[in-house]
Amino acid sequence: MTMNVEQKTPARVVVGKVISNLMDKTIVVQVERRVMHPLYGKYIRKFSKMYAHDAENACNIGDTVEIQMCRPISKKKSWKLLQILDRTDKEIVG
């Protein structure tokens, strides 16, 4: 007998900086990645903005956070907050 067992791939986890927390239970995280230019070989910084679910509204602007991919929560939000790695001292009010 053979069993068909589907293995799930682990959810993608990224580290980024909070650039906005003005929405309720939502943060916007800017994630940086470095890619090499195909012709010149210089590393270029590319940024992505990801909307993440912050259930306790615990994050402030400037915090370094770890987010994980999850099921879509809304149209743009398909990430959830795992942990806050580094906090900023002051809270910025927009």
N, C-alpha and C positions, 0 to 999 in steps of 0.2 A: 504494500500500500504506500502510495506517495501522498503527501499532504501539501497542498498549495498554501504556503504561508507567505503573506506579503509583509515585507519589512519596510517600516517607515524610515525615511531619511530624517536625520536630526534637523530640527528647526534652525534656521540661520540666525546667528547672533552677531551683532555689530556694536561697536562703541562709537559714540559721537557726543556732540555738545548741544545742549538745549539752546535754541535761538528764540523760541516763543513759548509762553505758557498762558496766553490770554484766554484760550477757550476752556470750557469746563471739562475736566477729566481728560484733557488732550494736551500733548506737548508736541512741538516740532523740533526734530533732532537733525542736525547737520552732520553727515558722515563724510569723512575725507578718505579718498583712496588715491594711490599713486600709480600711474600708468606710464610706461616708457614710450616715448615718441618713436614711431616705426622707422623714421629716416635718420633722425639726429641722435637718438639714444638718450636724450635728456628726460628725466622723470618730471611729469606734469601732475599737479594736484588737481583732482576732479572732485566735485562735491555733489552730494545728493541730499535732498530734504525728505525726511520720512515723518509721517504723522504716527504718534504712538499713544497708546491708552495709559493714562496715569490715574488710577482709580482713587487715590487719596489726595490728589493735587499736591504732591510732595515736592515737586521739582521747581527750581527757580531758573531764571535765565543765567546761562554761564556754567551750569552744572555739567559735569561729565557723567554720562549715563550709559548703561548697557541695555540694549533692547533686543527682543526676540521676535521673529516672524510668527504670526498666528493666523487664525481664520479672519476673514474680513469682518471688521466691526462696523464700518460705515464705508462710504464711497472711497475715501482716501486713506482710511485708517486700517492697516493690517499688521501693526506691530504692537507689542505690549512691553511695558517697562519691567525689566528684571531687577536691576539694582542701581543705586546712585553710587558711583565710584568716587567722585570728588565734588564737594559742595563749594559754592562761592560764599564769601563772607556776608555780602550785602544782598538784599532783595531789591530788584529793579522793578519799579511800577511803571507800566506803559501807558 
